[in-house]
Amino acid sequence: MRKQLMIPLLMTTVMAGMSSCKNGDAASLKYEKYKLDNGLEVVLHEDKSDPVVSVAIQYHVGSNREKPGKTGFAHFFEHMLFQRSENLPRNAFFQKIDAMGGSFNGGTSNDGTVYFETVPRDALEKVLWMESDRMGYFINTVTEGGLKREIDVVSNEKRQGENVPYGLAFDLVFKNLFPEGHPYSWTVIGEIPDLRSATVEDVKEFYNKYYTTSNATLVVAGDFDVAKTKGLIQKYFGEIPARPKPEAPVVQNVTLDSTKRISYEDAFCNAPMIVMTYPAVEAYNEDGYALDFLCNLLAGDKKSPMYKVLVEERKLVPSVDMFNYQLEIAGLALLNATTFPGVNLNDVYAGIEEAYARFEKEGVDPKDLERYKNIEETRTYNRLVSTNGKAIAMAHDNVFGGSPDRTIHELEKYKAVTPEDVMRVYNKYIKGKPYLGISIVPKGQLDLALTGSVPAVVNQESIEDQQLNSQGGAIVDDPYERTPSSFDRSVEPALMSNTPELKVPAVWNATLGNGMTVKGIVYSELPLVNFAIELGNGMLSDTPAKAGLAKLTANMLNEGTEYKTPAELEEAIGTLGARISVQSGTETMVVTGSCLKKNYPQAIALVEEMLLHPRWDAQSFEVVKERMLDNIRQNAADPSLIGQQLFRKQVFGSESILSYTPDGTEQTVSGLTLDDAKAFYEANLSPSVAKVSFVGGLSQQEVVSSLGSLEKNWKAKEVETPQIVSADVRPEAKVYFIDYPGARQSYIMIGDKAMPVASPEAYPAVVVNDKLGASSGSLLFDILRLKHGYTYGAYSSFTQGIYNNYFAARSSVQATVTKESLALFRDILSGYGAEFSQEYLDQTRTALLRTMNGSFETPGALLGLLRDISIYGLSEDYPLQREKVLKEMTLEQAKAVIAKNIDFGKMVVVVVGDAKSQLSGVKALNLGKVQLVDRDGKPL
C-alpha cells in the first residue's frame, strides 16, 4: 500500500519545482510556492491544456489530534464546514458547486483533512471566495441545531460502514494494536457516544486550534492567470487573521512484547477472515520503501509465496493481501485473507508460516523487485493524470512531505531499494516478531478462530440504542456576529471571462483487414497510454442456466497463456509497469490496458497472446471458479447487493438473463465446466465484433501498425448477436421487504425499467433526474440527509445501456427511520413532476452545460467517450447533440419525460432491514401489497 500521510518538513521559501517535457518519459509537475503573511502556504500549478481548475486545501489535522472521549472530531469537522459560513447560507456549498458544473468533496484521515473542488476555469474566483469564507469566517455560524444534524449524518455514515461483512476489521486493528491513549487507538470516524456529547464549545476549541492559515496549504491547479490568481488569493485569504501554528505530532511507533490474538463474531459475514498486523514505521522512514516492496513480494501476485501456499496449494483462501500502511507518526504492516466458508484459521496460519519459510529460503529475485519498481512508477504518474489529482497530491505532499512534488522525488527512493534492503526489513519487522492476530468469524463459529484468541471488546450500537439528535425538517438558524472585512464578503463574485466551451476531441478511425474497428484520440500530457478492446456482449451472451459463464471465461483469459503460466503472465505485465486485464460485465466483455508509452509495444503483444492463446489450465479453472463462488457468497451477505439482486428480478422478470448479475449465482456457477468456458470463447470472440479504443501519444498510423500482428493472426468468424427479452409483467407485490435481522440500517431501492441509451428519450431523462437525485445538490440528498439527517446520502439515476435499462432511487437509512424515509421517497417521487419548475430546468441546464465543458480532461474520460461510441453505436459528436438537446429543452418537454419515466405508482420498492422492528412501519404506509422475503427472495 502506498504511503498515506506524511511527516511535515516545513519550508518557507519561494521555489519552483521540476518541469518535464510533455512528450517525454517523466511526469510534468512545475509549480510556484509562496507564503502569505498569515502563514498560509500557497502552491500554483498552471496547465493551460486543462479547461478546468482545481482547488485543494490540506489541513494538518486528523484524528490523531483528538482526545480520548472526544473522538471523531476531525472527521466531524470536515462535515461541519460543508454546512455554512458567515457569507454562505446553509447547504450553499452543495448547491453552488453543483450549479457551477463542478465537483467537490472532502476527506479526513488519521493525520489530515482535505477539501477540494474542480470547476470550469471561469469559476475560480467563486471557489476561492467560498473556501476562504469557511477557512476564516465559519465559526460564528455554528449552532446547536446544525451541530446535532451533522452528528446524525456522521452517525449514519458510521453505521453504513459497519452494516456490511467485516465492517469492523480496521477498527479492531487500530484499537488493539495501539495502546490506550495513543493517537491511533481510535478510529477516524470516532464513536457515536463521543459525537453525541459534542458541544458548540468543543467545536470552537477544535477550530480555533487547528483550522488556522498557518496549519494549511492551498493549491490551485489548471488553467488560470497566475498574476490575477495571486491577487485573488491575497484578497480572499490574506486578511484572515493568523493564529499560532499547532505543534506537529511526534513520532510514536509502537512495539508488541508478545503476540496478541483476539476474535470477533461478525453477524454479517459468512466466512472467516484472518488479519495479522505487525508494528512498522512512520511515513518517510527510510525502511518504508523496502517494506512496501516486501509486502508486494510476500503477497502481491501469483508468484508470491502467500498466493502459492494459501491459494494454489492448500486451497484455503481465494486471495491474500499484504499492505505497508505508513501514517504520520506510526506504521503497521498488515496481512489479511478471507477464507472459504468453514476454514479453520489455524490452518491458514500454518500456511502463512510455510510461506514465510519459503520466502526466507528463496530470497528476493532482483527481477521481481525491478517489476514492482516499474509498477510504482506507473502508479505515481497515474496519480497525476487529472487536475484534481494533481491538486490533492501537491497539497498533501506539501503539508506532510515538505514540498509539492515530493511524490516525484519519492521514486528515486523506491528505485534505490535493493534485495538486501528487503530481506533486512523482513528480518527486522516480520520474521519471528510478535503480531496482532485478529480472527473474524461468522456468528456462532468461534471454533474457527486462531487458538488462544480472546473475544474482542466491541461497543456497538443496537437498533434500540439508535436516536436522532436533531428534529426532522429544516434547521432554524440563530443570528450570528459578522467578522469585519476590508470588502463586502456577502457579495458573490461573478464568473470570470475565460468561460470554456465544449470541445469534443478529434477521433480518428480505422478498420483492419480482419474486421476489427479502431478509434483513437491523441493525448500527450503524460507518458501514458490507455486502451480497450471490446470483445463481446458480456452477460447478455449467457443463458439463465449458465449465468456467470461470460465472467468466468473472461477471468480465465487472465490466467496465463499457452506460453506463460498465470504467475509468468502477471510477471510479464508487471515488468512493464502495466495493467492488463479481461473483464466481463452486464453488457460488455473487454480487455483494458494502461502502461507507460515506451512499453506499449510489449503490452499489446501480451494482449495478443492472452486473446489468441489462452492457457485453459484445469487447476487455474478451479481456482478461478472457487474465487467467483466465494465472491458470490460474500455478496450474499451485503444488504445493498442483496437488495439490488431482488430489484433486478422484479423489474426484469426472473426468467430473463437481466435478472442476474454478471457473477451469476452459486447454483449456476457451481455447474460450469472448463469446456463451457472454451465453448463460450469459440462462439463469442472474433475480430469481426471486436472494437479497439486507444488514447495516448501515438498517431493513427503508429497504433494501426502496432495492431498488425493481431490483425494477421486473429481470424474472423461469425458471431451470433444475443436477442434479449425481459418480462412485461408487473411484480406481484409493490413492496418487497427482505428480512436482515439486526441490521442497523435499512437499504431502500425504488424503481422501474427505463429506455436504452440510444433512445431519443435517454438524455432528456438524465436531464430531468439531475435535480431529483444525481448529486449532493439534488432533492433526495437535500431532504433525506441535509434536512432530516436520516442518511449519509440519497440518490437516483437512470442506468442506460442496450438492454440493461432502469431507473432507481436508493439510500441506506438509519433503521429506526425506515418508515419515515420511505414516506419521503414516496412523496418526492410522486410529486416531482408537479414540483419541477422553469427555475429547476434553468438551473439544471446551466449546471450540465458547464459540466460538459470540462468532461474530457483525463485520458480515462477520453477512453470512456470512445468506448460509448463503439459499444452503443453513438455518433462521434454525441456530446454536441446532447448539448443541443439541453439548450433547447422546454419545461413542457421536461414534465412529459418525468410523467412517462418517473412514476412512483409503477415502481417496485425493495427494503432490506430488520423486519422485527421495521416491517410494521413499512406496512403502515399503505403503499400496496408488502411481501416479506428472505435473503434469497423466497417468501416468508
MIVEX-883599 format. One record per residue (C-alpha): x, y, z; residue in three letters. Coordinates in steps of 0.05 Angstrom, whole numbers, padded with zeros to 5 digits, always signed. Layout:
// residues N
XYZALA ...
// end
This chain:
// residues 940
+00000+00000+00000MET +00026+00069-00017ARG +00044+00116+00040LYS -00019+00150+00063GLN +00002+00213+00101LEU +00070+00241+00113MET +00113+00279+00163ILE +00115+00355+00152PRO +00182+00384+00131LEU +00163+00458+00136LEU +00190+00503+00082MET +00180+00578+00076THR +00218+00599+00014THR +00191+00614-00056VAL +00211+00557-00101MET +00197+00526-00169ALA +00191+00452-00178GLY +00215+00406-00234MET +00188+00413-00304SER +00190+00357-00354SER +00176+00350-00428CYS +00103+00335-00442LYS +00122+00281-00491ASN +00178+00251-00450GLY +00181+00194-00402ASP +00174+00235-00338ALA +00115+00270-00306ALA +00107+00345-00313SER +00098+00379-00246LEU +00121+00451-00248LYS +00096+00496-00193TYR +00107+00560-00155GLU +00103+00561-00079LYS +00099+00621-00032TYR +00071+00641+00035LYS +00022+00695+00056LEU +00037+00739+00115ASP -00013+00700+00157ASN +00025+00636+00146GLY -00018+00603+00092LEU +00026+00566+00043GLU +00004+00572-00030VAL +00022+00527-00088VAL +00005+00545-00160LEU +00008+00493-00216HIS -00011+00525-00282GLU -00032+00480-00340ASP -00065+00514-00400LYS -00084+00447-00431SER -00140+00438-00380ASP -00208+00473-00386PRO -00217+00467-00311VAL -00185+00490-00247VAL -00179+00450-00183SER -00171+00479-00113VAL -00148+00437-00055ALA -00137+00457+00017ILE -00100+00408+00061GLN -00103+00420+00136TYR -00053+00387+00182HIS -00107+00360+00227VAL -00133+00289+00231GLY -00160+00243+00283SER -00090+00239+00315ASN -00102+00309+00343ARG -00163+00287+00383GLU -00170+00268+00456LYS -00198+00204+00486PRO -00272+00215+00499GLY -00276+00266+00443LYS -00261+00222+00383THR -00286+00233+00312GLY -00278+00309+00317PHE -00232+00318+00256ALA -00279+00279+00211HIS -00340+00311+00242PHE -00309+00379+00230PHE -00300+00362+00157GLU -00375+00354+00154HIS -00389+00417+00192MET -00350+00460+00143LEU -00398+00440+00088PHE -00458+00467+00126GLN -00450+00542+00121ARG -00405+00601+00138SER -00417+00675+00150GLU -00429+00692+00077ASN -00453+00625+00051LEU -00524+00604+00073PRO -00536+00534+00100ARG -00521+00480+00049ASN -00500+00532-00003ALA -00434+00495-00015PHE -00472+00435-00043PHE -00517+00478-00085GLN -00467+00528-00112LYS -00413+00479-00134ILE -00467+00438-00168ASP -00494+00500-00203ALA -00423+00517-00227MET -00419+00449-00262GLY -00365+00428-00214GLY -00349+00371-00167SER -00325+00373-00096PHE -00312+00332-00034ASN -00272+00328+00029GLY -00234+00273+00065GLY -00207+00260+00134THR -00154+00210+00154SER -00115+00195+00216ASN -00069+00253+00201ASP -00102+00305+00157GLY -00165+00335+00127THR -00170+00358+00055VAL -00224+00397+00017TYR -00224+00401-00058PHE -00264+00426-00118GLU -00258+00421-00193THR -00297+00472-00233VAL -00295+00504-00302PRO -00238+00554-00303ARG -00284+00616-00301ASP -00309+00596-00232ALA -00242+00600-00198LEU -00257+00665-00161GLU -00323+00637-00135LYS -00287+00577-00106VAL -00233+00620-00074LEU -00288+00663-00043TRP -00324+00602-00016MET -00262+00566+00011GLU -00236+00629+00045SER -00303+00641+00077ASP -00303+00574+00111ARG -00230+00579+00129MET -00235+00647+00163GLY -00309+00663+00171TYR -00342+00599+00195PHE -00341+00590+00270ILE -00391+00645+00287ASN -00445+00608+00248THR -00442+00542+00288VAL -00508+00530+00323THR -00535+00475+00367GLU -00585+00454+00313GLY -00532+00449+00259GLY -00486+00410+00306LEU -00539+00359+00322LYS -00560+00349+00250ARG -00488+00334+00228GLU -00480+00286+00287ILE -00539+00247+00258ASP -00508+00247+00188VAL -00439+00224+00213VAL -00472+00170+00256SER -00506+00143+00194ASN -00440+00144+00157GLU -00411+00102+00213LYS -00470+00053+00212ARG -00464+00047+00136GLN -00391+00026+00142GLY -00407-00025+00196GLU -00471-00053+00165ASN -00431-00098+00118VAL -00387-00161+00126PRO -00320-00147+00160TYR -00341-00074+00171GLY -00303-00072+00238LEU -00238-00102+00213ALA -00196-00038+00213PHE -00229-00014+00278ASP -00205-00078+00311LEU -00135-00068+00284VAL -00125+00003+00308PHE -00159-00005+00375LYS -00118-00066+00393ASN -00050-00053+00361LEU -00041+00016+00392PHE -00042+00024+00468PRO -00098+00063+00501GLU -00088+00138+00493GLY -00044+00131+00431HIS -00069+00179+00376PRO -00084+00119+00331TYR -00120+00078+00384SER -00188+00103+00360TRP -00219+00105+00291THR -00222+00166+00246VAL -00298+00166+00247ILE -00299+00162+00323GLY -00351+00134+00369GLU -00424+00153+00368ILE -00428+00168+00443PRO -00369+00216+00436ASP -00403+00251+00378LEU -00469+00256+00415ARG -00434+00290+00473SER -00400+00343+00429ALA -00418+00415+00446THR -00412+00480+00408VAL -00355+00499+00455GLU -00318+00435+00436ASP -00325+00452+00363VAL -00300+00523+00372LYS -00240+00500+00412GLU -00220+00449+00358PHE -00230+00500+00302TYR -00190+00555+00336ASN -00132+00509+00349LYS -00125+00472+00283TYR -00163+00508+00228TYR -00112+00563+00221THR -00078+00592+00160THR -00011+00570+00188SER -00034+00498+00191ASN -00056+00490+00118ALA -00034+00491+00045THR -00075+00519-00012LEU -00064+00492-00082VAL -00092+00519-00147VAL -00081+00475-00209ALA -00105+00480-00281GLY -00118+00536-00330ASP -00112+00604-00296PHE -00075+00670-00299ASP -00020+00667-00247VAL -00015+00742-00232ALA -00091+00751-00227LYS -00098+00689-00184THR -00044+00713-00136LYS -00084+00777-00128GLY -00149+00738-00114LEU -00114+00694-00063ILE -00087+00755-00027GLN -00156+00788-00029LYS -00195+00728-00002TYR -00145+00694+00043PHE -00094+00748+00060GLY -00135+00783+00114GLU -00155+00720+00152ILE -00123+00731+00220PRO -00062+00689+00236ALA -00066+00644+00297ARG -00010+00604+00329PRO +00013+00543+00290LYS -00001+00480+00330PRO +00057+00435+00346GLU +00066+00377+00298ALA +00052+00308+00326PRO +00114+00269+00347VAL +00131+00200+00321VAL +00102+00146+00366GLN +00116+00079+00334ASN +00094+00020+00377VAL +00122-00048+00394THR +00090-00112+00419LEU +00122-00150+00476ASP +00084-00213+00456SER +00035-00237+00405THR -00037-00216+00418LYS -00096-00255+00390ARG -00168-00232+00391ILE -00232-00257+00359SER -00298-00225+00336TYR -00363-00257+00315GLU -00390-00218+00255ASP -00465-00224+00244ALA -00457-00201+00172PHE -00402-00247+00146CYS -00407-00319+00123ASN -00334-00340+00122ALA -00274-00328+00169PRO -00222-00273+00158MET -00152-00271+00187ILE -00116-00205+00198VAL -00043-00207+00222MET -00014-00139+00238THR +00059-00122+00254TYR +00084-00056+00283PRO +00124-00020+00229ALA +00148+00051+00213VAL +00121+00121+00202GLU +00118+00156+00134ALA +00185+00176+00103TYR +00223+00128+00147ASN +00279+00100+00105GLU +00256+00029+00119ASP +00187+00044+00089GLY +00207+00038+00016TYR +00234-00032+00026ALA +00174-00051+00069LEU +00128-00031+00012ASP +00164-00079-00035PHE +00168-00133+00019LEU +00092-00134+00024CYS +00087-00138-00051ASN +00137-00195-00056LEU +00104-00234+00000LEU +00032-00230-00023ALA +00025-00183-00083GLY +00016-00230-00141ASP +00010-00302-00164LYS +00085-00313-00158LYS +00086-00293-00085SER +00094-00347-00032PRO +00030-00329+00004MET -00010-00338-00060TYR +00026-00402-00078LYS +00015-00434-00010VAL -00053-00408+00012LEU -00089-00403-00055VAL -00058-00454-00102GLU -00031-00509-00058GLU -00073-00511+00005ARG -00135-00480-00027LYS -00156-00445+00037LEU -00170-00375+00011VAL -00190-00344-00056PRO -00138-00288-00048SER -00090-00257+00001VAL -00065-00186+00011ASP -00009-00151+00049MET -00001-00076+00058PHE +00051-00030+00087ASN +00008+00024+00120TYR +00050+00085+00137GLN +00019+00142+00176LEU +00049+00206+00202GLU +00071+00183+00270ILE +00069+00107+00266ALA +00061+00050+00217GLY +00039-00022+00210LEU +00046-00080+00161ALA -00019-00117+00153LEU -00032-00186+00123LEU -00105-00207+00112ASN -00143-00262+00077ALA -00217-00280+00076THR -00223-00356+00074THR -00273-00403+00043PHE -00332-00420+00088PRO -00316-00467+00145GLY -00240-00460+00141VAL -00204-00462+00208ASN -00158-00401+00214LEU -00105-00443+00249ASN -00096-00479+00182ASP -00088-00411+00148VAL -00037-00390+00199TYR +00003-00454+00187ALA +00003-00437+00112GLY +00027-00367+00127ILE +00085-00394+00167GLU +00103-00441+00110GLU +00101-00382+00061ALA +00148-00342+00106TYR +00196-00401+00109ALA +00194-00407+00033ARG +00209-00333+00025PHE +00269-00339+00072GLU +00296-00398+00033LYS +00285-00369-00037GLU +00302-00297-00022GLY +00287-00238-00068VAL +00292-00245-00143ASP +00321-00179-00169PRO +00275-00184-00229LYS +00214-00186-00184ASP +00239-00125-00147LEU +00250-00088-00212GLU +00180-00105-00234ARG +00150-00073-00173TYR +00193-00011-00184LYS +00162-00004-00253ASN +00093-00012-00224ILE +00108+00042-00173GLU +00130+00090-00228GLU +00066+00080-00268THR +00024+00087-00205ARG +00058+00153-00190THR +00042+00181-00259TYR -00030+00157-00255ASN -00038+00195-00191ARG -00023+00259-00230LEU -00068+00247-00291VAL -00125+00294-00271SER -00122+00366-00250THR -00158+00347-00186ASN -00109+00290-00173GLY -00050+00338-00181LYS -00081+00390-00134ALA -00096+00338-00079ILE -00027+00305-00086ALA +00011+00371-00084MET -00028+00397-00024ALA -00017+00332+00013HIS +00056+00327-00005ASP +00070+00398+00016ASN +00038+00391+00084VAL +00067+00323+00101PHE +00128+00318+00056GLY +00152+00389+00055GLY +00148+00401-00020SER +00091+00395-00071PRO +00130+00348-00116ASP +00152+00301-00061ARG +00115+00244-00097THR +00161+00251-00157ILE +00223+00252-00115HIS +00199+00190-00077GLU +00210+00150-00140LEU +00285+00156-00130GLU +00278+00126-00061LYS +00240+00067-00089TYR +00289+00057-00146LYS +00347+00053-00096ALA +00318-00006-00056VAL +00360-00069-00062THR +00343-00143-00049PRO +00386-00138+00013GLU +00343-00080+00038ASP +00281-00122+00030VAL +00310-00181+00069MET +00336-00133+00123ARG +00267-00104+00137VAL +00236-00174+00135TYR +00283-00195+00190ASN +00273-00131+00228LYS +00197-00125+00227TYR +00166-00192+00207ILE +00208-00254+00219LYS +00190-00284+00287GLY +00163-00218+00311LYS +00102-00211+00357PRO +00039-00192+00319TYR -00034-00176+00330LEU -00076-00234+00303GLY -00150-00220+00291ILE -00200-00274+00276SER -00266-00250+00247ILE -00314-00308+00243VAL -00388-00317+00228PRO -00435-00315+00287LYS -00431-00380+00327GLY -00366-00404+00295GLN -00314-00384+00346LEU -00284-00454+00339ASP -00254-00430+00273LEU -00214-00374+00307ALA -00139-00376+00320LEU -00122-00416+00382THR -00114-00373+00443GLY -00157-00316+00417SER -00193-00272+00468VAL -00261-00243+00448PRO -00254-00171+00427ALA -00288-00116+00467VAL -00334-00082+00417VAL -00383-00028+00438ASN -00433-00029+00381GLN -00499+00007+00378GLU -00562-00034+00375SER -00625-00015+00338ILE -00657+00000+00406GLU -00600+00049+00422ASP -00610+00090+00359GLN -00635+00160+00367GLN -00637+00225+00327LEU -00601+00283+00360ASN -00638+00333+00317SER -00710+00344+00299GLN -00732+00330+00228GLY -00742+00387+00180GLY -00703+00450+00163ALA -00657+00478+00216ILE -00676+00546+00244VAL -00611+00586+00246ASP -00595+00634+00302ASP -00567+00703+00285PRO -00492+00710+00289TYR -00440+00764+00292GLU -00404+00780+00227ARG -00329+00786+00226THR -00303+00853+00199PRO -00272+00851+00129SER -00239+00900+00082SER -00293+00887+00030PHE -00365+00861+00029ASP -00356+00785+00031ARG -00431+00774+00026SER -00428+00793-00048VAL -00415+00731-00090GLU -00364+00745-00144PRO -00384+00739-00217ALA -00357+00687-00264LEU -00291+00706-00296MET -00285+00720-00370SER -00250+00655-00391ASN -00311+00610-00396THR -00292+00546-00432PRO -00334+00517-00488GLU -00349+00444-00502LEU -00295+00416-00547LYS -00304+00345-00570VAL -00235+00316-00584PRO -00218+00294-00654ALA -00229+00220-00664VAL -00193+00181-00717TRP -00220+00116-00746ASN -00192+00054-00779ALA -00216-00016-00798THR -00167-00073-00800LEU -00168-00129-00851GLY -00199-00179-00803ASN -00258-00133-00789GLY -00233-00103-00724MET -00250-00029-00718THR -00203+00021-00685VAL -00218+00090-00656LYS -00166+00136-00625GLY -00153+00203-00593ILE -00084+00233-00586VAL -00065+00250-00514TYR +00006+00272-00498SER +00004+00307-00430GLU +00034+00248-00392LEU +00075+00190-00419PRO +00017+00141-00411LEU -00027+00103-00459VAL -00096+00074-00445ASN -00133+00025-00489PHE -00192-00022-00491ALA -00214-00077-00538ILE -00289-00093-00535GLU -00295-00168-00543LEU -00369-00182-00537GLY -00435-00174-00501ASN -00416-00199-00432GLY -00472-00229-00391MET -00521-00218-00448LEU -00489-00278-00482SER -00503-00322-00421ASP -00564-00365-00412THR -00601-00364-00345PRO -00579-00436-00333ALA -00506-00415-00342LYS -00506-00345-00314ALA -00435-00324-00297GLY -00403-00360-00355LEU -00381-00297-00391ALA -00347-00271-00329LYS -00315-00339-00315LEU -00288-00341-00387THR -00261-00270-00381ALA -00226-00289-00316ASN -00195-00349-00349MET -00164-00305-00402LEU -00124-00272-00346ASN -00097-00339-00322GLU -00036-00347-00365GLY -00027-00366-00438THR -00002-00426-00477GLU +00068-00399-00466TYR +00063-00370-00396LYS +00036-00395-00330THR -00011-00348-00292PRO +00047-00324-00250ALA +00092-00314-00311GLU +00038-00273-00346LEU +00027-00230-00286GLU +00102-00221-00280GLU +00108-00200-00353ALA +00053-00148-00345ILE +00083-00122-00280GLY +00153-00117-00311THR +00124-00066-00359LEU +00091-00027-00302GLY +00027-00042-00339ALA -00044-00061-00322ARG -00077-00110-00369ILE -00140-00149-00353SER -00201-00180-00385VAL -00267-00165-00351GLN -00339-00182-00365SER -00399-00140-00343GLY -00473-00139-00356THR -00468-00118-00429GLU -00394-00118-00446THR -00333-00163-00446MET -00269-00122-00453VAL -00194-00124-00446VAL -00168-00059-00417THR -00097-00036-00410GLY -00054+00022-00388SER +00021+00029-00387CYS +00079+00077-00400LEU +00081+00099-00472LYS +00151+00069-00481LYS +00124+00000-00460ASN +00062-00001-00504TYR +00090-00047-00559PRO +00106-00102-00509GLN +00039-00091-00474ALA -00002-00100-00538ILE +00039-00163-00554ALA +00018-00192-00487LEU -00055-00174-00503VAL -00050-00213-00568GLU -00020-00273-00531GLU -00077-00271-00480MET -00131-00267-00532LEU -00106-00317-00583LEU -00070-00368-00539HIS -00110-00380-00474PRO -00080-00429-00426ARG -00144-00467-00407TRP -00109-00498-00348ASP -00154-00543-00306ALA -00121-00524-00240GLN -00128-00450-00255SER -00200-00461-00274PHE -00216-00490-00206GLU -00181-00431-00172VAL -00220-00380-00214VAL -00285-00416-00203LYS -00276-00421-00128GLU -00258-00347-00126ARG -00322-00330-00162MET -00363-00373-00117LEU -00331-00341-00056ASP -00347-00272-00083ASN -00420-00293-00094ILE -00424-00318-00022ARG -00394-00253+00005GLN -00442-00211-00036ASN -00499-00252-00009ALA -00485-00221+00059ALA -00483-00148+00036ASP -00551-00114+00048PRO -00545-00066-00012SER -00525-00122-00060LEU -00580-00167-00034ILE -00630-00111-00048GLY -00603-00097-00117GLN -00608-00171-00136GLN -00681-00176-00117LEU -00696-00109-00151PHE -00669-00136-00217ARG -00710-00199-00211LYS -00775-00160-00200GLN -00761-00107-00254VAL -00736-00153-00310PHE -00772-00218-00292GLY -00739-00279-00262SER -00735-00315-00329GLU -00693-00260-00362SER -00617-00261-00361ILE -00622-00189-00339LEU -00649-00212-00271SER -00579-00238-00256TYR -00513-00202-00243THR -00451-00218-00284PRO -00427-00261-00226ASP -00485-00309-00235GLY -00509-00349-00174THR -00477-00402-00131GLU -00521-00454-00165GLN -00506-00433-00237THR -00431-00423-00228VAL -00423-00489-00190SER -00446-00526-00252GLY -00398-00492-00301LEU -00341-00531-00332THR -00276-00515-00367LEU -00308-00540-00432ASP -00364-00489-00422ASP -00312-00433-00420ALA -00277-00459-00482LYS -00343-00463-00519ALA -00362-00392-00499PHE -00295-00368-00523TYR -00302-00402-00590GLU -00374-00378-00601ALA -00367-00306-00580ASN -00297-00278-00590LEU -00279-00255-00660SER -00246-00194-00692PRO -00309-00184-00732SER -00343-00158-00669VAL -00281-00130-00634ALA -00273-00055-00626LYS -00208-00021-00605VAL -00206+00046-00568SER -00138+00080-00558PHE -00117+00143-00521VAL -00045+00164-00518GLY +00013+00199-00551GLY +00015+00156-00614LEU -00010+00173-00684SER -00064+00134-00721GLN -00011+00102-00765GLN +00030+00081-00704GLU -00030+00050-00669VAL -00054+00013-00731VAL +00017-00012-00743SER +00021-00037-00671SER -00041-00080-00684LEU -00012-00111-00747GLY +00004-00178-00715SER -00065-00183-00682LEU -00096-00166-00749GLU -00056-00220-00784LYS -00065-00276-00733ASN -00136-00266-00708TRP -00183-00296-00759LYS -00254-00272-00765ALA -00315-00316-00756LYS -00389-00307-00750GLU -00415-00289-00681VAL -00488-00292-00661GLU -00516-00228-00631THR -00558-00244-00569PRO -00632-00224-00570GLN -00654-00205-00501ILE -00726-00206-00477VAL -00748-00183-00409SER -00816-00198-00379ALA -00870-00146-00388ASP -00910-00169-00327VAL -00913-00128-00263ARG -00885-00156-00198PRO -00936-00190-00153GLU -00924-00141-00096ALA -00909-00067-00092LYS -00861-00073-00034VAL -00811-00129-00021TYR -00782-00129+00049PHE -00720-00172+00057ILE -00710-00191+00129ASP -00639-00179+00153TYR -00643-00189+00229PRO -00603-00139+00269GLY -00588-00092+00211ALA -00573-00023+00239ARG -00591+00010+00173GLN -00645-00005+00122SER -00627-00005+00048TYR -00682+00024+00004ILE -00685+00017-00072MET -00744+00041-00114ILE -00750+00039-00190GLY -00773+00010-00256ASP -00750-00005-00326LYS -00725+00052-00369ALA -00702+00068-00440MET -00637+00046-00476PRO -00580+00096-00483VAL -00592+00103-00558ALA -00664+00125-00548SER -00681+00198-00562PRO -00710+00200-00492GLU -00646+00176-00459ALA -00610+00242-00449TYR -00674+00282-00432PRO -00685+00230-00376ALA -00615+00244-00350VAL -00630+00318-00351VAL -00694+00314-00310VAL -00662+00267-00260ASN -00606+00316-00246ASP -00647+00358-00198LYS -00681+00296-00168LEU -00622+00254-00146GLY -00559+00259-00188ALA -00515+00294-00137SER -00509+00325-00068SER -00543+00386-00097GLY -00606+00347-00113SER -00673+00340-00077LEU -00665+00270-00048LEU -00598+00287-00016PHE -00623+00354+00008ASP -00686+00327+00040ILE -00664+00260+00069LEU -00594+00280+00091ARG -00589+00355+00099LEU -00659+00370+00123LYS -00674+00306+00163HIS -00607+00273+00178GLY -00636+00204+00163TYR -00578+00181+00118THR -00507+00194+00094TYR -00533+00202+00023GLY -00593+00191-00023ALA -00590+00189-00099TYR -00627+00168-00162SER -00603+00152-00232SER -00622+00123-00300PHE -00579+00063-00318THR -00577+00062-00394GLN -00545+00011-00439GLY -00571-00034-00495ILE -00618-00076-00454TYR -00596-00063-00382ASN -00641-00002-00372ASN -00675+00020-00309TYR -00689+00079-00263PHE -00673+00072-00189ALA -00673+00116-00127ALA -00635+00089-00067ARG -00607+00102+00002SER -00583+00068+00066SER -00621+00100+00123VAL -00619+00095+00199GLN -00661+00033+00217ALA -00708+00070+00264THR -00730+00119+00210VAL -00743+00068+00155THR -00817+00085+00153LYS -00804+00160+00152GLU -00751+00154+00098SER -00794+00111+00053LEU -00851+00161+00061ALA -00804+00217+00039LEU -00783+00177-00022PHE -00856+00166-00039ARG -00873+00240-00032ASP -00812+00265-00071ILE -00820+00217-00129LEU -00896+00224-00133SER -00894+00300-00131GLY -00832+00311-00174TYR -00870+00325-00238GLY -00913+00379-00206ALA -00854+00409-00169GLU -00807+00412-00229PHE -00807+00485-00250SER -00775+00531-00300GLN -00725+00550-00246GLU -00706+00477-00238TYR -00697+00469-00312LEU -00655+00532-00318ASP -00611+00512-00260GLN -00602+00442-00290THR -00587+00470-00359ARG -00533+00517-00332THR -00501+00464-00289ALA -00499+00409-00341LEU -00474+00455-00396LEU -00417+00477-00352ARG -00403+00405-00331THR -00397+00385-00404MET -00342+00437-00416ASN -00292+00400-00373GLY -00316+00329-00385SER -00258+00305-00428PHE -00199+00327-00385GLU -00169+00259-00368THR -00147+00201-00412PRO -00198+00158-00374GLY -00254+00204-00396ALA -00229+00204-00468LEU -00227+00128-00467LEU -00297+00127-00439GLY -00321+00171-00497LEU -00291+00124-00548LEU -00320+00062-00514ARG -00390+00093-00511ASP -00387+00107-00585ILE -00364+00037-00600SER -00409-00002-00553ILE -00474+00035-00562TYR -00467+00059-00634GLY -00469+00133-00614LEU -00445+00186-00663SER -00376+00215-00652GLU -00406+00283-00637ASP -00459+00257-00589TYR -00436+00305-00535PRO -00453+00363-00582LEU -00520+00332-00597GLN -00534+00327-00522ARG -00513+00399-00514GLU -00564+00419-00566LYS -00619+00378-00532VAL -00602+00411-00466LEU -00603+00482-00494LYS -00670+00472-00530GLU -00709+00432-00477MET -00773+00465-00454THR -00809+00458-00388LEU -00866+00422-00422GLU -00818+00371-00452GLN -00784+00361-00385ALA -00851+00349-00350LYS -00871+00299-00404ALA -00807+00260-00393VAL -00819+00259-00318ILE -00892+00237-00326ALA -00871+00179-00371LYS -00808+00155-00335ASN -00812+00175-00261ILE -00879+00147-00238ASP -00878+00122-00167PHE -00944+00085-00179GLY -00909+00038-00228LYS -00846+00027-00187MET -00825-00032-00146VAL -00798-00019-00076VAL -00745-00062-00043VAL -00726-00054+00031VAL -00671-00093+00065VAL -00674-00087+00140GLY -00693-00115+00208ASP -00765-00139+00198ALA -00777-00148+00273LYS -00771-00074+00286SER -00786-00041+00218GLN -00836-00084+00178LEU -00898-00058+00213SER -00879+00014+00199GLY -00870-00001+00125VAL -00937-00035+00122LYS -00970+00025+00157ALA -00953+00069+00097LEU -01005+00030+00055ASN -00962+00033-00008LEU -00992-00032-00034GLY -00980-00106-00023LYS -00919-00119+00021VAL -00883-00186+00012GLN -00835-00208+00066LEU -00778-00250+00037VAL -00712-00280+00060ASP -00644-00261+00031ARG -00655-00307-00028ASP -00721-00273-00045GLY -00763-00331-00020LYS -00829-00312+00014PRO -00830-00318+00090LEU 
// end
